[in-house]
Amino acid sequence: AIVALTDPYTPSSRFKYRVALPSPVLYAQFRPDVDPRKVVQGLLKIGFDDVCNVSNACEAVSIAIEQFLSEYKGRRPLISDFCPTVVRLIQVKYPDLTELVLPLNVPREIAAREVKEQLSAKMGVSLDEIGVIYLTPCPAKIVSIKQPAERGKSWIDGAISISDIYGPLFAAVSEIRDDDVELERFSSFSFGAGWSMLGEMTRILGSENSIAVSGLSDVIKIFDDIENSSLRGIDFVEASACLGGCIGGSLTVENMYVARTSLLNLQRKFDERGAVSREEVLEKYRQGYYFLERKLAPRPLRP
């Protein structure tokens, strides 16, 4: 049988400092009345030294994509690179479309890079001594970490499936009362749904000529239309292999539709736009900070 090769949920002595990098999908596995800060505190309780928030990176990369789309003069539509399965599908089945894949790094890699550099400077340890562990909703993210297609090496050091960590995390969160949440520690914490639901990327971008598609069969139909030049008037395609986006990943525990409702409720309560400085993002963009290390290359199958 095919099994997702995730890292085991066990405290590792391989790193001096372990940082959890949870997908926003993790917060949707709990009831919508559970404060996201409780989930973060639960992660600290079960053995992580720090927790990195990926929502700020999503906002920053969205600004970078918006800037790239405004400057781009080539063939359209451009295609999102957030889903590793979609990237591999294009490399293998649609090699002619590789030039349309966004040449920008994904938020999880940007967030891992930033937290490593910040902690290294703050604690005086090398980058190799800081382990960033992604809490993933699907096996494809694990492949992109172990065998990255768009870069030499991933900034993320491992991946634990949400279904594996959910049990001990749920127990830890259940023991935390509202009064136990360390508000001082979370003064800089901001929650965001990021790109975990289908359509969130295009919504954040605010582009009128964008479409969002999920499910491999529908993604293939759209790519066939692009290859045949029959998809006109579209500037950007947000594509996800999992139905409904990352909340439909196979390594989650909550029903996709329940998780979507929970995430929308959390977004209304806790989401704070503008946590990222647009000027700083654009300055980094001009320096090439958000761009991939190398161009995406086709990987056609041998006859």
N, C-alpha and C positions, 0 to 999 in steps of 0.2 A: 504494500500500500504506500501511497505517496504521503509523507509526513513533513510538516513544516519544521525545519531545523532551527529552532530558536535557542537562545542561551538559557540555561537553567536558572530558576529563581533561587539563588544562593549567594550570600555575601562572599565576595571574592577578595582575596588578598593581593590580587594582581595589580590593583591600583591603590595608591595612597588615599585618593579622594574619588568617591563614586557619585556621579550626578545623574539623576533620573531626567529623561527628556520625554514626558508623556505626550502622546497624540491627544488633541482636544477630545477625541472620541472617548478617552478614558473617563472623563467627567460625566459623560452621558450614560455610563453604565450604572450610575447611582440614581436615586430618586431626585427629581428636580429641586426639592427643598434642601438637599445636602449642599452646603456651602463649598465651593471649589477649594477654598483654603483648608477645609477639613481633609480633603483628599490629599492635598500637598503635605499637610502635617502627618497624615497617615503614611505617606511614602517615606518621610523622614524617620518615622517610628519603626518601620520594618527594615531599616538598614541603609538607606541612602543618606549621604552627607549633605546633599543639596538637590534642589529641583529647579530645572530650567523651563521657562515658559516660552512656548513656540509661537504664541499668538502675535507677539510684537514683531517677530521675524516675518510672519505672514503679511502683516501690514506694511513692513518695509519693502518686502519683495513685490507686493502689489503696486507700490509707488514706482519701483524700478521697472516693472512690466509696463505700467502706464506710460512712462517716459520712453521706453523702448518702442512701443507701438506708435507713439507720436512722431518718432524719428525714422521709423522703418519705411523704406521705399521699395522693398522687394516684393516677391510673390506672396500672395495671401490665399487662404487664411493661415495664420500662425497657430501652432498647436501647443497646448500646455505640456510640461514635462514633469508634473507633480506625481503622476502615477507611473511607477517603474514598469508595470505590465504593458501599459500603452507605449512606453518608450521602446521596449523590446519588440513589441508587435510591429512598430514602424520599422525598426532596424531589419527585421527578418522578412516581413511580408510586403512592406511598402518602402523599400530603400530610397525611392525617388522623393519621398516626403521628409527625409531626415533633415533637409535644409529648412523645413518649416517649423521644426521643433524649437521652442524658445531656448536661446543660448544662455539663460540665466539659471543660477543655482536655486535649489529648492529651500524652503524655509527651515526644514529640519537640519540641513547641513549648515546654513547660515547661523542658526541658533547654537548648534554644537561648537562651531568655530568661535563664536563670540564668547560663550561661557568658558571655554578652555583658555582663551587668551586673557580674559579678565581674571580668572582664578589663578592662572600662572603668575601674572603680575602681582596680584594681591597676596598670594601665599608664598611666593618665591620657590615654586616647584616647577619642574619641566612639564611640557605638554603631555608627555608619555605617561606621567604619573597620575594624570587626571582621566578617569574613565567615564565617558558619556554613554549611557545605556538608554536606547530608545524603547519606549513601551508601545508596541506596534499592534494595529488592528488587522494586519494582513501579512501573508508570507512574502509578498513581492517587495516590501520595504526591507526585509531581511536580505534578500538577494542584492538589492541596490547598495546595501552596506558592505556585504561580504565581497561582492563582485561588481563594483561600480562601473557603469558603462560610459559615464560622461566625465570622469575624473580619475586621477591616478590612485587616490586613496580617500576613503571616506573619513570625515572628522568624527564620526560616531564609531564607538568601539565595540558595540554589541547590541543585541535586541532581545527583549523578553516579550512574549505575547501577552496581550491584555487578559486572555482567558487563564493563563498560568498564574499571573500575579493577583488576579481579582480576589481569590479566596482569602489569602493573608491580609490583603489591603482592606477588604470589606470588614474583616474582624477588627483591624486597627482603627478604621474610621468609625465603627460602631461604638468604640470605647471613648471617643472624643466628644465631650459635651460642648455646647456653644460657648460656655465660659472658658473652656480650655484652649480656644483658638488664640494663638499668640499674635495679636494684632500688630504689635510693634515689628515683629519679624516679617510680616506681610505688607508693610507700608508701601512697598514698591510693586506689589503683585497686582497684575491686571489680567482678567480672564477674557478670552476671545474664542469664538468657535473656529477661527481660522478658515481653512479650506476643507474642513472635514465633511461638509454636506455638499451634495451636488448643487451647483449654481452659485455657491458662495464666492468663488473666485470672480466670476463674471459680474456678480452683484457689487463686490468691492471695487472692481475696475470701473463699473458704471458705463460700460461700452454698450451702445445700442445695437451694434452689428456683431454681437457675440452669441454663440449657442453653447449649451451645456448638455453633454450626452453621457450616459452611463450604461453599463452592461456590454459585454464584449460583442454580442451580435449587432447591437445598435451602433457601437463604435466602428465596427467593420463596415457597416453600411455608409456611415459618414465618410470614412476614409476612402471607400470606393468612389463616392461622389467627388471627393477632392481630387483623386487621381484621374478621374474622367473629366475633370473641369466642369462638372455640372452643379457644383455648389458655388453660387455667385452671391456677391454682396455681403459676404461674411468676412470679418477681419480676424476673428479669434475663436478657437474651438477649445472648450474645457472638456477634457475627456477622462473618464474614470472607468476602469475595468469592473469594479464592484458596483452592483446596482445601488443607486442612491448616494454613491460616493463612499468615502472611507468608513462611514457608520455602518455600511453593509459588509464590512470585512469579515472574513471567515474566522478570525481569531478573537472576535468579540463575544460577549455573553448575553447582552440585552438584545431584544427584538429591534430590528432596524427602525421601525416606525415609532416605537416607544422611545428609542434613543434620540430620534430626530426631534420629537416633541420636547423631551427633556433638555436637549441642547438649545432649542429655540427659547425655552423658558429661562434657562441660565443666561442666554445671550441678552434677553430683555432686562434681567436683574443686574448682571455684573459687567457686561461688555462696556469697555471704555475706548472709544475711538480717539485718535489724536495722541496716544501714548508715545508715538514715534515722531521725531522732528523731520518734517518733509525736506527741509534745507540740508540737514545732515545726510539723509538718504541720498539725495541728488548729488551731493558732493562726493560721497562714496561711489555712487554710480559712475560719475565721470572719471573716477580713479580706477574703474574696472573691478571694484570689490565684489559685485554681485554676478559677474560673468563666470561661465564655466571655464575650467582649465584648458579643455580641448574640445574641438568640434565633434559633434556626434557623428559616428561613422556607420554606414550600413553593415549588416551582418547577414547577407543572403545565405540561405541553405544551399548545400551542394546538391547538384542533380542526383 
